[in-house]
Every structure is written in structure tokens, then in C-alpha cells.
Amino acid sequence: MYLLFHDGIEFTSVEINQLKSKANGGTRLVISYISIGEAEEYRYYWNSNWNKE
């Protein structure tokens, strides 16, 4: 299972915890990544204090 981030809204800690729980009561490891090659100043996470080279 994987989820794609498209709408610019960050997951809450409650939503992350829900992802960690399976319907059958088991648990799953939730991992994520951010592609630094795609970091752009127009993205929601951009910090205006970062320097562009």
C-alpha cells in the first residue's frame, strides 16, 4: 500500500497513527521520503531562509 501526496495538506499525527494500524489489529511500519531533487521554492515545505545555488 502506498499513498501519494497531491493536495498540499500535511498528514496529521492522528492520520499517521491510523496508517500504522491494520484492520485486523496488526501493525505496519510507515515510512516516507522526500526527493531533494524536486525541492523548489514554490513547494509548501520550502523555507525562505534556505539558499538556492
KOLLUM-22857 format. One record per residue (C-alpha): chain; residue in one letter; z, y, x. Coordinates in nm, 3 decimals. Example, Ala and Ser with C-alpha at 12.3 -4.5 7.8 and 13.67 -1.06 7.14 Angstrom:
+--------+--------+---------+---------+---------+
! chaine ! residu !      pz !      py !      px !
+--------+--------+---------+---------+---------+
!      A !      A !   0.780 !  -0.450 !   1.230 !
!      A !      S !   0.714 !  -0.106 !   1.367 !
+--------+--------+---------+---------+---------+
This chain:
+--------+--------+---------+---------+---------+
! chaine ! residu !      pz !      py !      px !
+--------+--------+---------+---------+---------+
!      A !      M !   0.000 !   0.000 !   0.000 !
!      A !      Y !  -0.074 !   0.349 !   0.122 !
!      A !      L !  -0.058 !   0.697 !  -0.027 !
!      A !      L !  -0.278 !   0.986 !   0.067 !
!      A !      F !  -0.155 !   1.342 !   0.076 !
!      A !      H !  -0.402 !   1.572 !  -0.100 !
!      A !      D !  -0.227 !   1.831 !  -0.311 !
!      A !      G !  -0.027 !   2.028 !  -0.054 !
!      A !      I !   0.306 !   1.921 !  -0.205 !
!      A !      E !   0.551 !   1.752 !   0.029 !
!      A !      F !   0.731 !   1.434 !  -0.077 !
!      A !      T !   1.099 !   1.486 !  -0.160 !
!      A !      S !   1.371 !   1.269 !  -0.008 !
!      A !      V !   1.416 !   1.107 !  -0.351 !
!      A !      E !   1.046 !   1.013 !  -0.361 !
!      A !      I !   1.062 !   0.871 !  -0.007 !
!      A !      N !   1.365 !   0.662 !  -0.104 !
!      A !      Q !   1.175 !   0.535 !  -0.409 !
!      A !      L !   0.892 !   0.424 !  -0.180 !
!      A !      K !   1.144 !   0.225 !   0.026 !
!      A !      S !   1.244 !   0.013 !  -0.274 !
!      A !      K !   1.024 !  -0.265 !  -0.411 !
!      A !      A !   1.018 !  -0.354 !  -0.782 !
!      A !      N !   1.164 !  -0.697 !  -0.701 !
!      A !      G !   1.469 !  -0.542 !  -0.532 !
!      A !      G !   1.341 !  -0.582 !  -0.178 !
!      A !      T !   1.293 !  -0.304 !   0.071 !
!      A !      R !   0.997 !  -0.179 !   0.269 !
!      A !      L !   0.959 !   0.032 !   0.581 !
!      A !      V !   0.794 !   0.365 !   0.507 !
!      A !      I !   0.604 !   0.518 !   0.798 !
!      A !      S !   0.372 !   0.815 !   0.828 !
!      A !      Y !   0.173 !   1.012 !   1.081 !
!      A !      I !   0.008 !   1.347 !   1.121 !
!      A !      S !  -0.317 !   1.379 !   1.310 !
!      A !      I !  -0.265 !   1.663 !   1.557 !
!      A !      G !  -0.642 !   1.683 !   1.597 !
!      A !      E !  -0.651 !   1.812 !   1.239 !
!      A !      A !  -0.378 !   2.076 !   1.275 !
!      A !      E !  -0.523 !   2.405 !   1.152 !
!      A !      E !  -0.364 !   2.738 !   1.072 !
!      A !      Y !  -0.460 !   2.713 !   0.704 !
!      A !      R !  -0.264 !   2.389 !   0.652 !
!      A !      Y !   0.069 !   2.402 !   0.465 !
!      A !      Y !   0.276 !   2.291 !   0.766 !
!      A !      W !   0.135 !   2.546 !   1.010 !
!      A !      N !   0.396 !   2.760 !   1.184 !
!      A !      S !   0.263 !   3.108 !   1.260 !
!      A !      N !   0.468 !   3.109 !   1.583 !
!      A !      W !   0.254 !   2.829 !   1.730 !
!      A !      N !  -0.006 !   2.938 !   1.982 !
!      A !      K !  -0.367 !   2.837 !   1.946 !
!      A !      E !  -0.563 !   2.759 !   2.263 !
+--------+--------+---------+---------+---------+
